[in-house]
Each structure stands twice: as C-alpha cells, then as structure tokens.
Amino acid sequence: MSSSFKPNPLSLSVPDPALDRWLRDSGYLDLLDSSAPAPAAAAPTRASPASTSSGAGAAADLLAFARTLASLLALNPFACLSAADLAAPTPSWSLAFIGAPGVASYSWPPTPTQARLRVQENVRRYARNYAALSILVFACCLYRMPMSLLGLLASLAVWEAVRYCRNRWELATRAPGIGQALLHCAQIATAVLLYVCNLQFALVYAIGLSYAVMMLHASLRKLTPSSLSVPANKNRRAQPRRS
C-alpha cells in the first residue's frame, strides 16, 4: 500500500525526505533550519531532581554534541559548491553574513543532519565572503611573519625581472633556448626563496585558520531566506508579475 504512494508536497501525509527535498528545490531551506528537532532526552532529565537523571541528561547532551562535532569534522564543505556560487554577487556583510541586529542568527545545530545542511548551504551562499576572509587572514599571517613577506616580494621581483628580460631582448623568438633556461632558473630561485623564508608555514597557518573560521561560521549561522543573502535576488519573485 505504501509502495504505490507517490510523495506530493501538497499532501497532508508527506514523508519527511520528500518534504525536505521539496523545500530544498523551492529555496525554503530556512524552514528546515527552524524546524530541526531538539534532543528529546534533554528536557525530561533536566527537570528531574535526582542526580542520576541529571547525569544521564548531561551524558546525552554530551553525546549529541560529540556526534554533531564528528559529523562536521568528516564533512566536505565544498561538495555542493559550484562556479555559479563564486560568480554570484557578494552577500551583505552586515545583514546577511553577520546577521541583522536584534535577531538570533546563531545557534548550535542540534543534529548532525542539520549541521551538514547549514554548512553546505552557507558555504554556497557566502563563498565570496569566505574567500575575502581567507585573503585577509593570509595578509595578517604575512604581517606577523616578515620573512615570509620578504620572500614573497623577492619572488615577485624575480619573475618581473624575467618578464622584462624576455620582452626587452625578445628571447622567445631570437633565442628560445636562453629564454627557457631563464624560466627554469627563475623557478629554482623562487622555490629556494620561498623555502628559506618559510612561506609554506604562512600558507599552512592561513589555510588552517581560514578553514576553522569558515566551518565555525557556517555551522553556527542559521539559514535565512536566500533573498536576504543576495541583494540581486530581492526582485526575482516580482519579475513574472510584469507581464
């Protein structure tokens, strides 16, 4: 009897997976975020006066927290990211990315499913914001590590000198062998400079810190209607009414 039933979003007895799929396709992911079930064992055990019940409730809360954290650590946040998300307009930093003042925009995801939903959707919405933060973090790391900054500037100077020499004496056409050898020398010099100046450590610190900030924000930031995240989407629903 149940095998012949076809999920319909307009039906009163729609299975949860079918309803979630319809909400995703319709762009109402904020409803999924607001309707996430809280842990059922937390409320009864906290109200119990017995110490054993409170201990069991704390253990259940800790287990739920560990399960959500483990799902975040094993999650690939870029699984749903596409080139169209990177080409979209940058969401507002104050209203969309940080959140409107006076509104509870952050909370810990109660379930692993909710955590995965938030991270993947927020990474798609705020991809350009996270990219700008990554550049800012890398700049701060270079500021804290002057030798790495000097190595990066020296590498850029080497490649600028190579470009000038190739264009000045037209090595690509007159002496292609010398031009190729000059490129190889520039590559070796760049590798030595970056290694001696420990630029790899600055890259590792910047990538790690940027990833941690992105995962923390993406998991705690509640989902909002897409029209609030991207300013260009505000008039999308009003366009069909013009005809």
Backbone as JSON, one array per atom type, in Angstrom:
{
  "sequence": "MSSSFKPNPLSLSVPDPALDRWLRDSGYLDLLDSSAPAPAAAAPTRASPASTSSGAGAAADLLAFARTLASLLALNPFACLSAADLAAPTPSWSLAFIGAPGVASYSWPPTPTQARLRVQENVRRYARNYAALSILVFACCLYRMPMSLLGLLASLAVWEAVRYCRNRWELATRAPGIGQALLHCAQIATAVLLYVCNLQFALVYAIGLSYAVMMLHASLRKLTPSSLSVPANKNRRAQPRRS",
  "N": [[0.84, -1.2, 0.0], [1.95, 1.2, 0.81], [3.94, 1.35, -1.08], [2.78, 2.15, -3.44], [2.25, 4.77, -3.06], [2.93, 8.04, -3.98], [5.21, 10.57, -3.23], [4.02, 13.79, -2.47], [4.29, 17.21, -2.33], [2.05, 18.75, -1.65], [0.4, 17.14, -0.25], [-1.14, 15.96, 2.81], [0.07, 14.0, 4.25], [2.94, 13.72, 3.93], [6.05, 12.17, 3.52], [9.0, 12.78, 5.51], [11.58, 12.92, 4.09], [10.72, 13.51, 1.44], [9.42, 15.95, 1.81], [11.56, 17.53, 2.72], [13.16, 17.5, 0.41], [11.53, 18.86, -1.36], [11.41, 21.37, -0.13], [14.08, 22.14, -0.38], [14.33, 22.31, -3.17], [12.55, 24.38, -3.63], [13.72, 26.52, -2.41], [13.36, 27.1, 0.28], [15.03, 26.69, 2.55], [15.41, 27.74, 5.04], [13.19, 27.03, 6.52], [13.65, 24.35, 7.05], [15.79, 24.64, 8.76], [14.67, 26.0, 10.95], [12.83, 24.16, 11.82], [14.16, 22.08, 12.98], [14.48, 19.22, 15.04], [14.87, 19.26, 18.55], [17.1, 17.65, 20.96], [15.51, 14.96, 22.49], [15.87, 13.88, 24.97], [16.82, 15.78, 26.65], [15.11, 17.72, 27.94], [13.28, 16.24, 29.77], [15.13, 15.04, 31.56], [16.55, 17.14, 32.7], [14.61, 18.37, 34.21], [14.22, 16.55, 36.21], [14.72, 15.87, 39.64], [16.57, 14.09, 40.65], [19.94, 13.1, 41.02], [21.04, 11.15, 39.4], [19.43, 11.2, 37.15], [19.95, 13.78, 36.17], [22.64, 13.45, 35.58], [22.46, 11.54, 33.55], [21.12, 13.05, 31.64], [23.04, 15.05, 31.11], [25.02, 13.42, 30.03], [23.71, 12.56, 27.72], [23.41, 14.98, 26.35], [26.11, 15.61, 25.96], [26.86, 13.47, 24.36], [25.28, 13.95, 22.08], [26.38, 16.4, 21.29], [29.03, 15.59, 20.71], [28.51, 13.85, 18.6], [27.47, 15.56, 16.63], [29.69, 17.25, 16.29], [31.57, 15.42, 15.33], [30.42, 14.78, 12.87], [30.72, 17.22, 11.57], [33.51, 17.41, 11.39], [34.05, 15.35, 9.63], [32.89, 16.17, 7.32], [32.68, 17.34, 3.96], [32.88, 20.53, 3.1], [32.77, 21.75, 0.63], [31.34, 20.29, -1.17], [28.93, 20.84, -2.5], [29.51, 23.19, -3.75], [29.74, 25.39, -6.52], [30.81, 26.85, -9.69], [29.04, 28.85, -10.33], [28.2, 29.78, -7.84], [30.47, 31.12, -6.92], [30.57, 33.12, -8.78], [28.38, 34.64, -8.21], [26.75, 37.61, -6.83], [28.31, 39.32, -4.05], [27.18, 38.62, -0.82], [25.6, 40.78, 1.63], [27.68, 42.08, 4.17], [26.94, 42.95, 6.73], [24.1, 42.52, 7.13], [23.48, 40.0, 5.94], [25.75, 38.18, 6.13], [26.89, 38.52, 8.77], [24.54, 39.01, 10.26], [21.32, 40.37, 11.08], [20.91, 43.04, 13.45], [19.63, 42.44, 16.72], [18.39, 40.06, 16.15], [18.28, 36.58, 16.63], [20.73, 35.03, 15.23], [22.48, 32.94, 15.35], [23.2, 29.64, 16.4], [23.81, 26.49, 17.98], [23.89, 23.62, 15.94], [21.37, 21.2, 16.35], [21.37, 18.52, 15.49], [23.33, 16.1, 13.6], [22.51, 16.01, 10.9], [21.31, 18.49, 10.53], [23.53, 20.1, 10.93], [25.16, 19.43, 8.72], [23.49, 20.34, 6.68], [23.4, 23.12, 7.17], [26.15, 23.87, 6.88], [26.85, 23.18, 4.2], [25.0, 24.69, 2.72], [25.46, 27.32, 3.64], [28.13, 27.67, 2.88], [27.83, 27.73, 0.15], [26.27, 30.06, -0.14], [27.8, 32.13, 1.05], [30.28, 32.11, -0.22], [31.97, 33.95, -1.52], [32.36, 35.78, 0.54], [33.78, 34.19, 2.38], [36.06, 33.74, 0.84], [37.15, 36.32, 0.7], [37.71, 36.69, 3.43], [39.68, 34.73, 3.72], [41.78, 35.78, 2.2], [42.3, 38.05, 3.73], [43.12, 36.85, 6.14], [45.44, 35.56, 5.27], [46.98, 37.8, 4.59], [47.28, 38.9, 7.15], [48.8, 36.89, 8.34], [51.17, 37.11, 6.85], [51.92, 39.62, 7.7], [52.52, 39.11, 10.35], [54.69, 37.49, 9.99], [57.41, 38.59, 8.88], [59.6, 37.71, 7.34], [58.54, 35.84, 5.58], [56.92, 37.5, 4.09], [58.87, 39.11, 2.87], [60.14, 37.14, 1.34], [58.07, 36.48, -0.44], [57.77, 38.93, -1.81], [60.33, 39.11, -2.95], [60.25, 36.92, -4.67], [58.26, 37.73, -6.46], [59.65, 39.9, -7.55], [61.72, 38.58, -8.87], [60.36, 37.2, -10.91], [59.28, 39.35, -12.28], [61.61, 40.54, -13.23], [62.46, 38.52, -14.96], [60.37, 38.56, -16.84], [60.73, 41.11, -17.88], [63.29, 40.91, -19.08], [62.82, 38.94, -21.05], [60.99, 40.26, -22.71], [62.45, 42.54, -23.35], [64.77, 41.78, -24.8], [63.62, 40.06, -26.56], [63.61, 37.22, -26.25], [62.0, 35.0, -26.62], [61.65, 34.64, -29.35], [64.12, 35.19, -30.64], [66.12, 33.82, -29.19], [65.12, 31.13, -28.1], [66.03, 29.0, -26.52], [67.67, 30.16, -24.56], [65.75, 31.74, -23.32], [64.06, 29.73, -22.26], [65.82, 28.51, -20.47], [66.21, 30.62, -18.73], [63.68, 30.79, -17.57], [63.59, 28.37, -16.15], [65.66, 28.82, -14.32], [64.49, 30.92, -12.9], [62.33, 29.58, -11.71], [63.69, 27.78, -10.0], [65.0, 29.61, -8.34], [62.79, 30.87, -7.18], [61.62, 28.74, -5.73], [63.69, 28.24, -3.88], [63.81, 30.69, -2.5], [61.21, 30.86, -1.36], [61.27, 28.64, 0.3], [63.41, 29.17, 2.05], [62.49, 31.47, 3.31], [60.33, 30.54, 4.68], [57.7, 30.57, 3.7], [55.85, 28.59, 3.31], [54.92, 27.88, 5.8], [53.41, 30.1, 6.52], [51.39, 29.87, 4.6], [50.21, 27.45, 5.4], [49.29, 28.11, 7.99], [47.48, 30.15, 7.33], [45.62, 28.81, 5.69], [44.65, 26.83, 7.46], [43.56, 28.4, 9.58], [41.67, 29.94, 8.18], [39.97, 27.93, 7.26], [39.01, 26.93, 9.69], [37.62, 29.18, 10.71], [35.68, 29.47, 8.7], [34.22, 27.02, 8.91], [33.27, 27.25, 11.52], [31.62, 29.55, 11.4], [29.82, 28.77, 9.34], [28.54, 26.56, 10.44], [27.31, 27.52, 12.75], [25.79, 29.69, 11.91], [22.49, 30.51, 11.33], [20.17, 29.42, 8.83], [18.88, 31.63, 6.46], [16.27, 33.24, 4.52], [16.96, 33.13, 1.03], [16.68, 35.51, -0.34], [17.5, 37.44, 1.41], [20.17, 37.05, 1.61], [21.48, 37.53, -0.83], [21.59, 40.49, -2.55], [20.74, 40.78, -5.18], [18.69, 39.03, -5.5], [16.33, 40.04, -4.57], [14.26, 41.03, -6.16], [13.46, 38.92, -7.68], [11.12, 37.37, -7.5], [9.25, 39.18, -8.13], [9.52, 39.68, -10.8], [8.04, 37.96, -12.7], [5.51, 39.12, -12.55], [5.4, 41.34, -14.09], [4.61, 40.87, -16.68]],
  "CA": [[0.0, 0.0, 0.0], [2.83, 2.36, 0.87], [4.79, 1.41, -2.26], [2.08, 2.83, -4.52], [2.07, 6.17, -2.71], [3.94, 8.94, -4.54], [5.32, 11.78, -2.39], [3.49, 15.01, -3.06], [4.44, 18.28, -1.31], [0.76, 19.31, -1.27], [-0.35, 16.16, 0.53], [-1.07, 16.15, 4.26], [0.86, 12.92, 4.83], [4.15, 13.67, 3.12], [7.21, 11.72, 4.28], [9.99, 13.83, 5.77], [12.56, 13.13, 3.0], [10.09, 14.17, 0.29], [9.18, 17.35, 2.17], [12.85, 18.2, 2.73], [13.59, 17.67, -0.97], [10.71, 19.93, -1.97], [11.84, 22.65, 0.45], [15.36, 22.5, -0.98], [14.1, 22.73, -4.55], [11.81, 25.64, -3.63], [14.52, 27.58, -1.83], [12.92, 27.43, 1.64], [15.86, 25.93, 3.47], [15.31, 28.29, 6.39], [12.17, 26.27, 7.24], [14.3, 23.15, 7.57], [16.63, 25.02, 9.88], [13.85, 26.37, 12.1], [12.02, 23.02, 12.28], [15.02, 20.99, 13.42], [14.08, 18.73, 16.35], [15.84, 19.31, 19.64], [17.26, 16.36, 21.62], [14.31, 14.66, 23.28], [16.2, 13.45, 26.32], [17.37, 16.86, 27.45], [14.13, 18.39, 28.78], [12.81, 15.48, 30.93], [16.16, 14.74, 32.55], [16.9, 18.35, 33.43], [13.55, 18.67, 35.17], [14.22, 15.55, 37.27], [15.55, 16.3, 40.76], [17.54, 13.07, 41.01], [21.28, 13.33, 40.47], [21.28, 10.18, 38.34], [18.75, 11.67, 35.95], [20.71, 14.91, 35.64], [23.85, 12.91, 34.98], [22.11, 10.91, 32.27], [20.82, 14.13, 30.69], [24.3, 15.66, 30.69], [25.7, 12.48, 29.14], [23.02, 12.58, 26.43], [23.79, 16.23, 25.69], [27.5, 15.5, 25.54], [26.91, 12.54, 23.24], [24.74, 14.64, 20.91], [27.38, 17.38, 20.88], [30.15, 14.88, 20.09], [28.07, 13.31, 17.32], [27.41, 16.68, 15.68], [31.05, 17.7, 16.02], [32.22, 14.42, 14.47], [29.89, 14.92, 11.52], [31.32, 18.41, 10.99], [34.9, 17.13, 11.07], [34.11, 14.43, 8.5], [32.11, 16.73, 6.22], [33.33, 18.12, 2.91], [32.0, 21.7, 2.95], [32.76, 22.24, -0.75], [30.74, 19.27, -2.02], [27.86, 21.45, -3.3], [29.95, 24.48, -4.29], [29.89, 25.42, -7.98], [31.36, 28.1, -10.21], [27.99, 29.88, -10.27], [28.19, 30.37, -6.49], [31.58, 32.06, -6.83], [30.3, 34.26, -9.67], [27.21, 35.38, -7.73], [27.1, 38.83, -6.08], [28.73, 39.12, -2.66], [26.12, 38.98, 0.14], [25.89, 41.89, 2.54], [28.46, 41.66, 5.33], [26.27, 43.29, 7.98], [22.77, 41.93, 7.26], [23.42, 38.59, 5.54], [26.84, 37.35, 6.64], [26.94, 38.6, 10.24], [23.18, 38.88, 10.78], [20.68, 41.63, 11.46], [20.94, 43.29, 14.9], [18.41, 42.13, 17.44], [17.85, 38.78, 15.69], [19.12, 35.44, 17.0], [21.19, 34.48, 13.96], [23.45, 31.86, 15.56], [22.85, 28.6, 17.37], [24.49, 25.21, 17.72], [22.97, 22.7, 15.27], [21.01, 20.13, 17.29], [21.57, 17.19, 14.93], [24.32, 16.07, 12.52], [21.89, 16.34, 9.62], [21.16, 19.94, 10.49], [24.87, 20.68, 10.79], [25.58, 19.28, 7.32], [22.66, 21.22, 5.86], [23.85, 24.5, 7.36], [27.48, 24.1, 6.35], [26.87, 23.12, 2.73], [24.24, 25.81, 2.17], [26.13, 28.59, 3.95], [29.32, 27.78, 2.05], [27.38, 28.16, -1.19], [25.77, 31.43, -0.11], [28.81, 33.1, 1.46], [31.58, 31.68, -0.77], [32.8, 35.14, -1.78], [32.74, 36.33, 1.84], [34.84, 33.35, 2.93], [37.27, 33.97, 0.05], [37.72, 37.59, 1.16], [38.29, 36.46, 4.75], [40.91, 33.96, 3.56], [42.82, 36.71, 1.77], [42.63, 38.89, 4.89], [43.89, 36.04, 7.1], [46.78, 35.37, 4.71], [47.69, 39.06, 4.75], [47.66, 39.03, 8.56], [49.91, 35.96, 8.59], [52.38, 37.7, 6.29], [52.3, 40.74, 8.57], [53.12, 38.55, 11.55], [55.9, 36.77, 9.59], [58.01, 39.49, 7.89], [60.5, 36.99, 6.43], [57.71, 35.25, 4.54], [56.52, 38.6, 3.22], [60.03, 39.46, 2.05], [60.33, 36.08, 0.34], [57.06, 36.63, -1.48], [58.12, 40.1, -2.62], [61.52, 38.78, -3.74], [59.82, 36.03, -5.76], [57.6, 38.56, -7.47], [60.67, 40.69, -8.23], [62.44, 37.69, -9.79], [59.54, 36.94, -12.1], [59.17, 40.6, -13.01], [62.87, 40.69, -13.96], [62.44, 37.57, -16.08], [59.45, 39.07, -17.87], [61.35, 42.28, -18.53], [64.37, 40.44, -19.95], [62.26, 38.25, -22.22], [60.39, 41.25, -23.61], [63.45, 43.54, -23.78], [65.65, 41.2, -25.82], [62.82, 39.16, -27.41], [64.22, 35.89, -26.14], [61.08, 33.96, -27.06], [61.8, 34.45, -30.78], [65.52, 35.21, -31.07], [66.88, 32.77, -28.5], [64.16, 30.41, -27.23], [66.73, 28.17, -25.54], [68.07, 31.0, -23.43], [64.53, 32.11, -22.6], [63.6, 28.59, -21.47], [66.74, 28.35, -19.35], [65.92, 31.69, -17.78], [62.47, 30.41, -16.84], [63.95, 27.31, -15.19], [66.41, 29.47, -13.24], [63.53, 31.67, -12.07], [61.58, 28.61, -10.91], [64.55, 27.29, -8.92], [65.22, 30.72, -7.4], [61.55, 31.08, -6.43], [61.48, 27.65, -4.76], [64.66, 28.44, -2.8], [63.39, 31.86, -1.71], [60.03, 30.55, -0.56], [61.63, 27.68, 1.34], [64.26, 29.81, 3.05], [61.7, 32.47, 4.04], [59.25, 29.84, 5.39], [56.37, 30.97, 3.25], [54.94, 27.46, 3.4], [54.27, 27.92, 7.12], [52.37, 31.13, 6.45], [50.27, 29.3, 3.85], [49.54, 26.43, 6.23], [48.55, 28.81, 9.04], [46.36, 30.88, 6.74], [44.6, 27.85, 5.24], [44.03, 26.22, 8.63], [42.74, 29.37, 10.3], [40.53, 30.29, 7.33], [39.04, 26.79, 7.26], [38.35, 26.87, 11.01], [36.65, 30.28, 10.78], [34.58, 29.17, 7.79], [33.4, 25.95, 9.47], [32.59, 27.75, 12.72], [30.53, 30.43, 11.0], [28.84, 28.05, 8.53], [27.77, 25.64, 11.27], [26.52, 28.26, 13.75], [24.9, 30.68, 11.26], [21.2, 29.96, 10.94], [19.8, 29.66, 7.44], [17.92, 32.71, 6.24], [15.79, 33.24, 3.13], [18.0, 33.49, 0.08], [16.51, 36.9, -0.77], [18.22, 38.31, 2.33], [21.6, 36.82, 1.49], [22.0, 38.13, -2.05], [20.74, 41.62, -2.89], [20.18, 40.67, -6.53], [17.55, 38.13, -5.51], [15.17, 40.62, -3.92], [13.18, 41.28, -7.1], [13.26, 37.79, -8.58], [9.74, 36.92, -7.49], [8.39, 40.22, -8.69], [9.69, 39.81, -12.23], [6.97, 37.4, -13.52], [4.26, 39.88, -12.48], [5.43, 42.44, -15.02], [3.98, 40.54, -17.96]],
  "C": [[0.87, 1.25, 0.0], [3.7, 2.48, -0.37], [4.13, 2.14, -3.41], [1.9, 4.32, -4.25], [3.22, 6.98, -3.28], [4.01, 10.2, -3.69], [4.86, 13.01, -3.15], [3.6, 16.11, -2.02], [3.12, 18.87, -0.85], [-0.07, 18.34, -0.43], [-0.17, 16.43, 2.01], [-0.24, 15.09, 4.94], [2.11, 12.7, 3.99], [5.29, 13.14, 3.99], [8.23, 12.84, 4.42], [11.01, 13.99, 4.66], [11.97, 13.84, 1.79], [9.84, 15.64, 0.58], [10.49, 18.14, 2.18], [13.35, 18.47, 1.32], [12.82, 18.79, -1.64], [11.11, 21.29, -1.43], [13.18, 23.09, -0.13], [15.16, 23.01, -2.4], [13.37, 24.07, -4.63], [12.58, 26.79, -3.02], [14.12, 27.95, -0.42], [13.71, 26.61, 2.66], [15.8, 26.47, 4.89], [14.23, 27.58, 7.2], [12.74, 24.98, 7.79], [15.14, 23.48, 8.79], [15.81, 25.31, 11.12], [13.04, 25.2, 12.65], [12.87, 21.86, 12.72], [14.62, 20.54, 14.81], [15.21, 18.84, 17.36], [15.99, 17.94, 20.27], [16.15, 16.1, 22.63], [14.64, 14.34, 24.72], [16.63, 14.59, 27.22], [16.34, 17.44, 28.42], [13.66, 17.55, 29.95], [13.88, 15.29, 31.98], [16.56, 15.97, 33.34], [15.85, 18.7, 34.47], [13.54, 17.69, 36.33], [15.14, 15.99, 38.39], [16.65, 15.31, 41.09], [18.87, 13.36, 40.33], [21.58, 12.37, 39.34], [20.62, 10.62, 37.03], [19.48, 12.85, 35.32], [22.01, 14.45, 35.0], [23.58, 12.26, 33.64], [21.79, 11.96, 31.22], [22.08, 14.8, 30.2], [25.06, 14.74, 29.76], [25.06, 12.46, 27.76], [23.35, 13.85, 25.65], [25.21, 16.17, 25.16], [27.63, 14.56, 24.35], [26.38, 13.18, 21.96], [25.72, 15.68, 20.38], [28.55, 16.71, 20.16], [29.76, 14.31, 18.73], [27.98, 14.4, 16.26], [28.79, 17.16, 15.31], [31.79, 16.72, 15.11], [31.71, 14.5, 13.04], [30.46, 16.15, 10.82], [32.77, 18.17, 10.58], [35.03, 16.23, 9.85], [33.42, 14.97, 7.25], [33.02, 17.45, 5.23], [32.48, 19.34, 2.63], [31.88, 22.2, 1.52], [32.09, 21.26, -1.7], [29.68, 19.86, -2.96], [28.26, 22.77, -3.92], [30.18, 24.37, -5.79], [30.47, 26.76, -8.41], [30.32, 29.22, -10.19], [27.91, 30.53, -8.9], [29.31, 31.39, -6.33], [31.35, 33.29, -7.7], [29.12, 35.1, -9.21], [27.65, 36.64, -6.99], [27.44, 38.52, -4.62], [27.6, 39.52, -1.71], [26.57, 40.11, 1.06], [26.63, 41.38, 3.77], [27.68, 41.87, 6.62], [24.95, 42.55, 8.16], [22.76, 40.43, 6.98], [24.49, 37.77, 6.23], [26.87, 37.35, 8.17], [25.55, 38.4, 10.85], [22.63, 40.22, 11.23], [20.74, 41.82, 12.97], [19.58, 43.01, 15.53], [17.76, 40.82, 17.04], [18.82, 37.68, 16.08], [19.54, 34.7, 15.72], [22.12, 33.3, 14.12], [22.91, 30.9, 16.62], [23.61, 27.33, 17.0], [23.51, 24.26, 17.04], [22.65, 21.51, 16.16], [21.31, 18.74, 16.79], [22.67, 17.23, 13.87], [23.74, 16.41, 11.15], [21.73, 17.84, 9.46], [22.5, 20.64, 10.32], [25.36, 20.58, 9.35], [24.79, 20.2, 6.41], [23.13, 22.66, 5.97], [25.18, 24.76, 6.67], [27.47, 24.15, 4.83], [26.11, 24.3, 2.12], [24.92, 27.14, 2.44], [27.42, 28.76, 3.15], [28.95, 28.21, 0.64], [26.96, 29.63, -1.17], [26.89, 32.45, 0.12], [30.2, 32.71, 0.95], [32.5, 32.87, -0.99], [33.21, 35.82, -0.47], [33.88, 35.52, 2.46], [36.14, 33.54, 2.15], [37.95, 35.28, 0.48], [38.36, 37.45, 2.54], [39.6, 35.69, 4.66], [42.06, 34.86, 3.12], [43.26, 37.6, 2.93], [43.46, 38.12, 5.91], [45.31, 35.82, 6.58], [47.61, 36.65, 4.81], [48.13, 39.28, 6.2], [48.81, 38.1, 8.92], [51.22, 36.5, 8.03], [52.85, 38.88, 7.13], [52.99, 40.25, 9.84], [54.43, 37.82, 11.26], [56.6, 37.59, 8.51], [58.93, 38.77, 6.91], [59.71, 36.35, 5.29], [57.24, 36.32, 3.56], [57.67, 39.04, 2.32], [60.31, 38.41, 0.99], [59.32, 36.15, -0.78], [57.36, 37.8, -2.39], [59.34, 39.83, -3.49], [61.17, 37.85, -4.91], [59.11, 36.81, -6.86], [58.61, 39.41, -8.24], [61.46, 39.83, -9.22], [61.64, 37.47, -11.06], [59.32, 38.21, -12.92], [60.44, 40.87, -13.81], [62.94, 39.74, -15.15], [61.52, 38.06, -17.19], [60.06, 40.25, -18.61], [62.45, 41.86, -19.5], [63.85, 39.75, -21.2], [61.65, 39.23, -23.21], [61.43, 42.24, -24.16], [64.31, 43.0, -24.91], [64.94, 40.19, -26.72], [63.41, 37.75, -27.43], [63.3, 34.79, -26.64], [61.22, 33.67, -28.54], [63.26, 34.37, -31.23], [66.33, 34.07, -30.45], [65.95, 32.02, -27.56], [64.84, 29.52, -26.21], [67.15, 28.96, -24.32], [66.85, 31.43, -22.61], [64.0, 30.98, -21.74], [64.51, 28.35, -20.27], [66.52, 29.42, -18.3], [64.68, 31.4, -16.95], [62.77, 29.35, -15.79], [64.75, 27.89, -14.02], [65.49, 30.26, -12.31], [62.71, 30.74, -11.19], [62.41, 28.1, -9.74], [64.78, 28.39, -7.88], [63.98, 30.98, -6.56], [61.37, 30.0, -5.37], [62.44, 27.84, -3.59], [64.26, 29.6, -1.9], [62.22, 31.53, -0.81], [60.34, 29.57, 0.56], [62.45, 28.33, 2.44], [63.46, 30.79, 3.91], [60.48, 31.86, 4.75], [57.86, 30.33, 4.98], [55.37, 29.83, 3.35], [54.22, 27.42, 4.75], [53.17, 28.97, 7.15], [51.15, 30.62, 5.68], [49.49, 28.29, 4.69], [48.73, 27.1, 7.34], [47.31, 29.51, 8.48], [45.25, 29.93, 6.31], [43.88, 27.23, 6.43], [43.11, 27.17, 9.37], [41.51, 29.77, 9.49], [39.5, 29.17, 7.31], [38.3, 26.69, 8.6], [37.3, 27.96, 11.15], [35.44, 29.99, 9.9], [33.66, 28.1, 8.37], [32.65, 26.42, 10.71], [31.42, 28.64, 12.34], [29.45, 29.66, 10.25], [27.99, 27.11, 9.37], [26.88, 26.36, 12.27], [25.53, 29.23, 13.13], [23.61, 30.01, 10.81], [20.9, 30.3, 9.48], [18.72, 30.72, 7.37], [17.39, 32.61, 4.82], [16.85, 33.77, 2.19], [17.88, 34.93, -0.39], [17.21, 37.87, 0.16], [19.72, 38.17, 2.19], [22.19, 37.53, 0.29], [21.09, 39.27, -2.45], [20.1, 41.48, -4.26], [18.95, 39.8, -6.58], [16.28, 38.77, -4.99], [13.99, 40.78, -4.88], [12.92, 40.12, -8.03], [11.8, 37.36, -8.64], [8.79, 37.95, -8.07], [8.5, 40.34, -10.2], [8.56, 39.18, -13.05], [5.71, 38.24, -13.53], [4.25, 41.04, -13.49], [4.69, 42.14, -16.33], [2.47, 40.74, -17.93]]
}
